[in-house]
Amino acid sequence: MNTKNKILVLTLVISTMLITSCGNKLSFFNPAIQKLTQKAQQLMQQGDYEGAIARLVSINDINPELAENNYNLGIAYYKTDQHAKATDFLKKALTLDKDLKDAYYTLGVVQEEIAIQQAKELEKINNDKEKINELIKIDQNYKKAKENYVTYMDYIGLTDERKQLLEKIEELDKKIEEISKELPESEQEPEKKD
């Protein structure tokens, strides 16, 4: 094998190793993923979230380790009121990329909306034990939402958005406090001592 061929083979081996070891990062070079992503973005902009979900799921079939795609799935499921799936995909996106700041905010929004829906359903419950269990779920979702908003704030610095988020967190604190007043002491979380 001549020197030129050895260099070519070595280059191919190194390229293959890089692509294999960085497959998640280089998936955007995959033409199928590019095409599906463009179509999904177009559908989301048009408000066709079901159509976008189909494309985004196809991308996950090719490579489920793309944080951005899982984030987009989370948004699309949220927009179609599929909150459990939205939560799962947003959490997966954060598992894949803990610095995907917008996923924290979106997850907070989803968890807050779940709590609001649960609170509406609470009015229909007559059984005290069921009511307490539902209050606990509502409380947990408000607390998770707050936690995600606080994490998001760590990424955005001092901005007008931060001020609005602080107001939202204050509102959540009031709701959490109201719920704790309705819960029996045995069901309340002990205060954390620093």
Backbone torsions as a table, in degrees:
resi	resn	phi	psi	omega
1	MET	NA	129.6	-178.0
2	ASN	-80.1	169.8	-175.6
3	THR	-60.9	-40.4	-179.5
4	LYS	-62.1	-43.2	178.6
5	ASN	-67.2	-38.8	178.3
6	LYS	-61.8	-41.7	179.2
7	ILE	-65.1	-41.6	179.1
8	LEU	-62.8	-45.7	179.2
9	VAL	-63.7	-43.9	179.3
10	LEU	-61.8	-41.6	177.9
11	THR	-62.1	-43.1	178.6
12	LEU	-64.8	-41.8	179.4
13	VAL	-63.2	-46.6	-179.7
14	ILE	-64.1	-42.6	178.5
15	SER	-61.0	-43.6	179.2
16	THR	-62.9	-41.9	178.8
17	MET	-63.2	-42.9	179.1
18	LEU	-63.5	-45.0	-180.0
19	ILE	-64.7	-40.2	178.8
20	THR	-66.5	-45.2	-177.0
21	SER	-75.8	-24.8	-178.7
22	CYS	-115.0	26.5	-174.7
23	GLY	-51.3	-39.1	-178.7
24	ASN	-65.4	-39.1	-177.7
25	LYS	-75.2	-29.1	-174.3
26	LEU	-97.2	4.6	-179.4
27	SER	-62.1	-23.2	179.9
28	PHE	-67.2	-12.8	175.5
29	PHE	-81.0	-12.4	-179.9
30	ASN	-72.0	117.9	-177.3
31	PRO	-59.2	-35.1	179.6
32	ALA	-64.8	-42.3	179.1
33	ILE	-66.7	-42.2	178.5
34	GLN	-58.7	-46.5	-177.7
35	LYS	-64.8	-45.5	179.7
36	LEU	-64.7	-39.5	179.3
37	THR	-63.7	-45.5	178.8
38	GLN	-60.7	-43.3	179.9
39	LYS	-66.0	-42.1	179.5
40	ALA	-63.0	-42.0	178.0
41	GLN	-62.3	-42.7	179.2
42	GLN	-61.9	-45.2	-179.8
43	LEU	-64.8	-39.4	179.0
44	MET	-65.3	-40.6	178.5
45	GLN	-64.0	-30.3	178.7
46	GLN	-84.2	-6.4	-179.5
47	GLY	85.8	8.2	178.0
48	ASP	-91.3	77.5	-175.4
49	TYR	-72.0	-32.8	176.9
50	GLU	-63.1	-44.1	177.5
51	GLY	-63.2	-40.0	178.4
52	ALA	-64.6	-40.8	179.7
53	ILE	-58.5	-43.2	179.9
54	ALA	-57.8	-43.2	-179.9
55	ARG	-69.1	-42.9	-178.3
56	LEU	-65.7	-37.0	176.1
57	VAL	-65.2	-38.6	177.3
58	SER	-62.1	-38.5	176.7
59	ILE	-63.5	-43.4	178.6
60	ASN	-63.7	-30.1	175.7
61	ASP	-64.6	-34.5	178.8
62	ILE	-77.1	-46.3	179.6
63	ASN	-151.1	102.6	-178.1
64	PRO	-77.4	-0.5	-174.6
65	GLU	-98.2	17.8	179.4
66	LEU	-92.6	109.6	-176.2
67	ALA	-58.4	-46.4	-178.5
68	GLU	-60.3	-39.9	-179.9
69	ASN	-66.8	-41.6	177.7
70	ASN	-64.8	-36.7	175.6
71	TYR	-62.3	-46.8	178.8
72	ASN	-62.5	-37.4	175.3
73	LEU	-62.4	-41.6	177.9
74	GLY	-58.4	-44.3	178.6
75	ILE	-64.5	-46.9	-178.1
76	ALA	-62.0	-41.8	177.8
77	TYR	-66.8	-37.3	176.5
78	TYR	-61.5	-43.8	-178.1
79	LYS	-66.7	-19.8	177.6
80	THR	-104.1	18.4	177.8
81	ASP	59.5	29.9	175.5
82	GLN	-103.6	73.3	-169.6
83	HIS	-65.8	-35.6	179.5
84	ALA	-63.7	-45.6	178.3
85	LYS	-66.3	-39.7	178.4
86	ALA	-58.7	-45.9	179.4
87	THR	-60.3	-46.4	-179.0
88	ASP	-59.4	-45.7	-176.7
89	PHE	-73.3	-33.9	176.6
90	LEU	-67.1	-40.7	176.8
91	LYS	-64.3	-40.0	178.5
92	LYS	-64.1	-40.9	178.1
93	ALA	-58.8	-41.8	-179.9
94	LEU	-71.6	-29.5	174.7
95	THR	-66.4	-38.2	-179.5
96	LEU	-77.3	-31.1	-179.3
97	ASP	-149.1	94.6	-176.0
98	LYS	-66.7	-11.2	179.1
99	ASP	-99.4	14.4	178.0
100	LEU	-81.2	79.8	-167.3
101	LYS	-56.2	-40.0	-177.4
102	ASP	-64.8	-25.1	178.3
103	ALA	-66.7	-34.2	177.0
104	TYR	-63.7	-45.9	-179.6
105	TYR	-62.8	-48.6	-177.9
106	THR	-62.8	-40.3	177.6
107	LEU	-63.1	-39.4	176.0
108	GLY	-60.9	-43.6	178.9
109	VAL	-60.7	-46.3	-179.0
110	VAL	-62.4	-46.2	-178.4
111	GLN	-65.4	-36.8	177.1
112	GLU	-66.3	-41.6	179.3
113	GLU	-66.1	-37.9	175.9
114	ILE	-59.4	-44.6	179.9
115	ALA	-62.7	-40.5	179.2
116	ILE	-63.7	-43.0	178.0
117	GLN	-65.0	-40.2	178.0
118	GLN	-63.2	-38.4	179.6
119	ALA	-64.0	-37.4	177.0
120	LYS	-65.1	-39.8	179.4
121	GLU	-70.3	-26.0	-178.5
122	LEU	-58.5	-34.8	-179.0
123	GLU	-62.3	-24.0	-178.1
124	LYS	-86.9	-9.9	-175.3
125	ILE	-89.6	129.0	179.8
126	ASN	-103.5	-26.9	-178.2
127	ASN	-74.7	126.1	-177.1
128	ASP	-61.2	-42.1	-178.9
129	LYS	-65.1	-42.9	178.1
130	GLU	-63.9	-38.3	180.0
131	LYS	-63.5	-43.1	179.0
132	ILE	-63.6	-44.4	179.0
133	ASN	-60.6	-39.8	179.6
134	GLU	-69.7	-38.8	176.5
135	LEU	-60.7	-39.4	178.6
136	ILE	-62.9	-42.8	178.3
137	LYS	-63.4	-42.7	179.1
138	ILE	-61.3	-47.3	179.5
139	ASP	-57.7	-45.9	-179.9
140	GLN	-62.6	-41.5	-179.8
141	ASN	-67.9	-39.8	175.9
142	TYR	-62.4	-41.4	-179.6
143	LYS	-66.8	-39.9	177.1
144	LYS	-64.8	-41.4	178.3
145	ALA	-60.1	-47.5	179.9
146	LYS	-59.1	-45.2	-180.0
147	GLU	-58.5	-43.0	179.7
148	ASN	-69.9	-37.2	176.2
149	TYR	-63.8	-41.8	179.5
150	VAL	-63.3	-42.2	178.0
151	THR	-63.3	-41.8	178.2
152	TYR	-60.3	-40.6	-179.2
153	MET	-60.2	-31.4	177.9
154	ASP	-60.5	-24.1	-177.6
155	TYR	-91.4	-21.4	-169.8
156	ILE	-99.5	-10.4	177.8
157	GLY	68.5	-162.2	-178.0
158	LEU	-87.0	100.5	-178.8
159	THR	-139.0	170.8	174.5
160	ASP	-62.8	-35.4	178.4
161	GLU	-60.1	-38.6	179.4
162	ARG	-62.4	-41.8	179.3
163	LYS	-61.3	-44.0	178.7
164	GLN	-63.5	-38.9	180.0
165	LEU	-67.6	-38.0	176.6
166	LEU	-61.6	-38.5	176.5
167	GLU	-64.3	-42.2	178.6
168	LYS	-62.2	-41.8	179.6
169	ILE	-64.9	-39.0	176.1
170	GLU	-61.0	-41.7	177.1
171	GLU	-61.5	-43.1	178.3
172	LEU	-63.4	-40.7	177.8
173	ASP	-58.5	-40.6	178.4
174	LYS	-64.7	-42.6	179.4
175	LYS	-64.7	-41.8	179.1
176	ILE	-62.9	-40.9	178.7
177	GLU	-64.9	-41.9	178.0
178	GLU	-60.8	-42.9	-180.0
179	ILE	-64.6	-42.2	-178.1
180	SER	-62.5	-30.0	177.1
181	LYS	-69.3	-28.4	-179.1
182	GLU	-84.5	-19.3	-178.0
183	LEU	-85.8	141.9	173.3
184	PRO	-62.9	150.7	-177.8
185	GLU	-54.8	-34.0	-178.8
186	SER	-65.3	-20.9	-178.2
187	GLU	-98.7	-6.0	-178.8
188	GLN	-84.7	145.2	176.7
189	GLU	-75.9	138.2	176.9
190	PRO	-66.4	146.2	178.1
191	GLU	-67.2	140.5	178.7
192	LYS	-81.4	133.9	177.4
193	LYS	-101.1	129.1	-178.4
194	ASP	-83.6	NA	NA
